[in-house]
Amino acid sequence: MKAPSWKQQVLLVINDLDVRHQSLAVFGKESRCAVVENGTEAVTQLEKSDFQVLIIDEKALVDAHGNSPVSFLELTQYANQLNQGLTIIVLVNKILSQAGEFARKSGATLIMDRKDFSTERMIYVIRVMRKRTFRTVLIDDLNIDEMETDIYHYLPLSDRYAIAFPKNEPFSVARREKLQELKISHLFVLEADFNKLVHALQEKADQVGGHKPILTQQLSLIRDQYKKTLIALFDVSTDGNIHAGKVLYEEMMDLVSKIEVLVTSFKDYYECLEKLPYPRWSTLAHGINSAIYALVFAKICNLENTHEITMAALFHNVGLSEINQSLHDQSEAEMSIIELNVYKKHVSASLELLKQKRMVIPKTVELAIAQHHENYNGTGFPERLIGEAISPGARLLSIVGSFDYFASVKPKQKKKTPSEAWNELKNVQGPSQTLYSKFDPDFIAALDQFFRPTM
């Protein structure tokens, strides 16, 4: 398996050769990885260089006599003091919930079980946690006379970012309207400049009056909360803790409520689909976009339990963390029989990750996740269920997953409108009888009627 092509400055405090080998495989050749075998060496490295990721194997901090001159808590606290933006992952054999909470307060981003450690899980976790170069800005929020930061837009045909609005130049409403005519609803700002831009947007909104909400900020807060809940699923210190599971479930449902507030802030559902979802695919974007589509599609199809279906959409694919990460980039049609059998395991793995937190998961959520790869005609997996034997939530998620694939902006391709993405989904599925045999025909008819006026 080839590691993702990301550039990271990484410090590994690991003396176990197997764990070290698996950790190095996560980052690949484009990252710069320093490896030390004990806490003293780690402190020296942290004082010499800036790192983005620190992975500490608790075993490496114990000497031949069983003593720990530098504990992982001390090392975590010190590293966090030197660099508060550092992602710190600690590998332990066992840890109590109270100690885990203290470790997180000390700066640890995530505490993982050494026994469950794998390259696949670590790649998934780093995908979620790593810092991005750009943050997303909704173009409708841009209301200031002069930009204090460069604002970029993504050019999919050339797969690059270009400056749309230069820093310290007069803001051009005409240019914004031109981008809107081109159906460009998202722009981008460097991560380091994001908070400055949001602050300027809020100040301008307050001056104008009415205290208009900054949707860019609200979407960013949802992204950060979603990121936090995903990370919490992999934190070994809360496994089996009923109270922690209850809190995590409440945070998940709060996230769903915030998504609903954001969705309903648009004048209609089509405008929401056009302007809100993240344009480019990522692990975080796919989860949030799936939730947006699930909520909107469930309301269009007059389904009950929309909050539970939306929650299922957020977490239905978290089990992909447990399989070969290269399969993320393949369609099922491209997979060999062996690869497909591996891929199928992510369904049960998603539920297992939720259940190990001792959450009381509503049946609607459980069935939607367990059955989201079932096809209406019985050709899906894992149970080859047919028709209405598949739960309504799962039947909807099946459509949502396909729609997000076509709606996402891909390099070398033009951005599609929601209606164009819907039309492409239908065309790729082939004749109408094929489309209606894979997906619930009533849902397809309702959604087709929704998209048709805009085609």
N, C-alpha and C positions, 0 to 999 in steps of 0.2 A: 504494500500500500504506500502510495506517494503522499508525503506530507503536503498540506496546503502551502501555497506560495505567499506566505506573509513574512514581513520583516519585523522581528522582535529582538530586543536586548534581553537575554534570559540568564538568570543565575540559578543553577541547580545545586542544592546542598544534598547530595546523594552519594552514598558509598556502596550501595547494593548494585551490582553490575546489571542485573536484570531490569530493575526499576530504572536505572540510569539509561539503559539502551532504549527502553520503551519511551522514556521522556524525551530523549534526543530525537526519536522518530517523529515526535509531534511537530517539531519546528522546522525541519528541513534545512537546506543549505543557505537560504536567504536570511535566516536568523543568525544572530551571533550569540552563541551559548558558552558561558563560562561554567566550569564544573569544579566544585570543591567537595571535600570529604568530611569537614567538621565545621562547627560553629565559629571557631576562631578565624579560619580561613574565609568564611562567609562574611564576617564583619570587615575584614580587610578589603574584600572585593566591593562590598557595599559602599565603603568610604572612598574607594578609588573611582568607581564608575556609576553611571546612571543606568538603571535597569527598568524594564517595563513589567517583567514577570519574574517572580521568585517562587521556586518550588522547594519546600523543605521536607525531607524525609526525617521524621522524628528519630528513626533508627541511627541516622548519621550523627546525631548529637550525643550519642551515648558512647563513652570510651570503653576500652577493654576491661575495665574494672566495674563497669555498670554504672558509672557516674556520668552526669550530664553537666559539664562546666558551663555550657550555655544552653538554657532550655529553649524550646521552640517559641514559648511565649515571650521570652526576653529578646530573642532574635527578631520575632515578628514586630514587637513594639519598636525596637531600634530601627529596623528597616522602614517602618511606617513613618517614623519621625524624620528620617532622611528624605523620604519620597512618599508623600501622601497619595500620589496617583498610582502607586505600585499595586499590581495584582499579586496577592500572596496566597499560595495554595499549600496546605500542610497535609502530609500523609501520615496517618497514625494507625496503630493496631487496634486501639480501643480508647474511647473518650466518653466521659459522662456529659450529659446535656448541659449542666451548669458550667463545666469547664469549657465546653464548646462556645457557650454564650460569652464567657470572659475572653476567649481567644478572638472571637469576632470583634469584640469591643477593643481589643488590643491591636486590631488591624488586619487580622486574617480574613481574606475574602471568602475562602472555602476550606472546609476540613473534609478530606476524603479518606476512605478506608483503603489501607494498603492491599488488603486481600482482593478488593474489587477493582484495583487500579488496572487500567488498560490504555493502550495508545488510542483506541477508538473513543473511549469515554473522554479522555483528556483533550483530544482534538475538538470534540463537540463542546466541551466546557470552555476551551479557549476561544472558540468561535463566538460563544455567548459573551464572554467577559472582556475580550481584548478591546482596546481603544480603537475607534475609527478615525480616519483622517478627516472626514466630513460629517456634519450633522444636517438633517433635513429641515428645510424652511418652506412653509406653505406660502406660495406667491401672493395670495390674497391678504396676507398679514402685512406686507410691505407698504408702509404708509408714511415713511419719514422723508424729509427733504434732501438729506445727504447721508450716504452710507458711511459708517465709521469702520466698516470692514468690507473686504472684497466678498461679493456674492457670486457664486458659481452656478452654472447649469451643466447638466450632463449631456454629452453628445453621443448617443448610442451608436451611430454609424461609424464614428471614428474611435469609440470607446475611450473617451477622455473627458476631463472637466475643463471648461473655459469660463473666464470671468464674464458674467452677465451685467453686473453693476459694479464698477470700480470703486474702491475706497476713496473717500473724500472728494467725490465728484457729485454734482447735482443729480438728484434722483430723477429718472426719466419715466414719467407715467406712460408716455407714448410707447416706450420700449417694453414696459411691463404688459401693456395691452397687446403688443405684438406677440409676446411670448404666450399670452393667454389665447390669442387667436390660433396659435400653433398647438394648442391643447397642452401646453407646458404648465403644470400646476405646482411643481416642486422645484425649488432651488436648493443650493447647498452652501454652507459656510464651514470654514475650518473649525474643528473641535475646540481649539483654544479661543476662538472668537464667538462661540455660540452664546454664552451667557451675556456678553456685552451687547450683542445684537438684540436678544430678547428684552434686555433692560431698556434699550433705546426704543424698541417697538411699544413696550408698555408705557413708557413716559409719553410718547406721542399719542397713544390711545387715550391716556388720561387727560391730556391737554385738549383733545378734540371733544371729550365728554362722552358720557354714556358707559364708560368703563367696559368697552368692548373686550371680550376675552381674546387672548392671543392663542389661537389654535395650535400654532407651532410649539408653544410652551406646553400646552396640554398634551399634545401627542408625544412630546419628549418625556414628560412625566410618566405617561403610560408605558413608554418604552423602558424607562428606568425601573419602574415597579415590576414590569414583566420580567426583565432581566434578573431582578432580585429574587422573584419567586422561582424562576428556573434554577438559579444557583442553589436555592434552599432545598430543592429536590435531591441534590447530590451531596448535601451536608450530612455526614454520617452521625454527627453528634445529636441529631434530632430524630433519628430512626426509632420507631416504636414508641415515641413520646406522644401520648394522647393529647396533652395540652398543646404541644408544638404543632401537631397535626391539625387541631381545631383552629389555631391562629393562622396557619398557612391557608387553610380552606377559606377562612374569612377574608384573607388578603386577596385570594383568587377571585372571590365573588365581588369584592370591592373594585377590583380591576375591571371586571365585566361591567359593573355599573358606570364606571368612568368612561368606558368605551361607548356605552349607550348614550351618555350625555353628549359626547363628542359627535357621534353619528347624528343625533337629533338636532344638532346645532345648525345643520345645513337646511336649505329651504325644501329639499326633497331628497329621496334616496338616490336618485341618479346623480345629482350634484355631489352627494357624499362619495359615491363610488368613483366619480371622476376626479375629485380633488383630495380625498383623504388618504387612501392606502399608500404605503411606501412604494415607490416605483421600482426599485431594484431589489432583487431577491437576496435575502440573508436568512439565517436561522431565526433571528428576532423579527425581521420583517414578515417572514412567512407566517409566523404564529399570530402576530397582530393583525395582518391582513386577513388571514383565515377567520379570525374572530369578527372582524368588520363585515366580511361577506356573509358569514353564518348568521349574524344578527339581522342584517338587511334581508337576506334570502328567506330566513325563517318567518319574518313579518310579512313578506310578499306572499309566501305560501300558507299564511295563516296557521302556523304551527304554535302549539303551546310550549311552555317551558323554554322560552327563548334564552333566558339567562344561563340555564344549564347547557344548552346546545352551544352557546357562545363560549362557555368555559371549556367544553370538550374540544372545541376548535383550537383554543389556545394551547392545549396540552396533548392533542391526539398524536403528535409525532415525536414526543420527547424520547420515546424508546429508540429512536434512530441513534441515540448516543451509545447504544450497546452493540451496534453492528459495524461492519466495515464501512468507513466514512466515504470511500470512493463510490459507493453505491448511491449516494445522494445525488450524484450528477448523471445518473442513468435513468432512462425510463424502464418500466417493467418489460417492454418489448425487446429492449437491448440486453437484458440480463440472461445469462445462462441458467439452466435449471438449478444448478448449485447456488448461484448468486441469488436467484429468486427465492429459494428456500431460506437463505440467510436473511434476505430482506423481509420476508413475512414475519420473522421473529420480533420485529419492532412493535407490532401491535400489542402482543402480550407484555412486552417489556415496558411499554408506556403505562399500562395499568399497574404493573408491579412497582414501578417507581412511585406512583401516587399512593398505592396501598401500604408501602413500607413506612409511610409517614403516619399510619394509623388514622387517616382521614375517613370520615363517614361520607363516602361518595354517593350522590344520588344515582338511582338506577338509570335515569336519562343520560347522565354523563358516562357511566360505565358502559352502557350499550352502544352509545355513539362512538366511543373510542374503540371498543372491541370489534365493532362491525363496519367501520368506515371504509374498509376495502372490499366489502361484499358488493356484488353486482345484482341488479334487479332480476336478471335472468338466471342467477345461480352460478355464474362462472367466476365469482370472486373468491376471496379467502378471508378468514381461515376455515369457516364452516360451510361454505358454498350455499348459504341461505338464499331463499328465493322470495321475491316480491315483498309482501307486507310482513313476512317473518323477520325482515330486517327492520330495526327500529326507525322511526321517522327522522330522528337526529342523525343517525348513521347514513340514511339515504341522502340527507341534505349535505353532510360533510363530504360525501363522495363527489358531489357536484362542486362544492366549494374548493376542494383540492385541485381539481382539474381547471377551474376558472382562474385560480391564482396563478397557475403555471402559464396560462395564455395572457393574463393581464400584466404580468411582470415584464419590465423592460429588460431586453437581452442585448448584449453587445452585437453590433453589426445589423441590428434590426430597428425599424422605426417604432416609436411608442404607439401603442394602440389605445383607442377609446374603450370604455367598458363594453359598448355595443359591438365594436370590432372584435374584442376578445371573446365575447359570447358567440359571435358568428363563427370565429375560428374554431372554437371548441366544438360547435356543431358540425362544421365541415370536416374536421379531423376524425370525428367519430364515424363519419361516413353516412350512408343512407339513414333516413329518419327512423327506420325500423331498428337499426343498430343502436342509434342514440337512445331510443325509448326502451330498448332491451337492457342497456347497461344502467341507465338511471331511471328513477321513478317518473313515469310518464306524466303524472299530474303536476309534479314539481317542475318538470321541463316546460310544460304548457304554460304554467303560471309565470315562470321566468321569461319565457319567450314573449309572452304578451307584454311583460314589463319592458323588455329591451326593444321590442319591435318599433314603437313610435320614434325612437332615436336613431334607427338604422337608416 
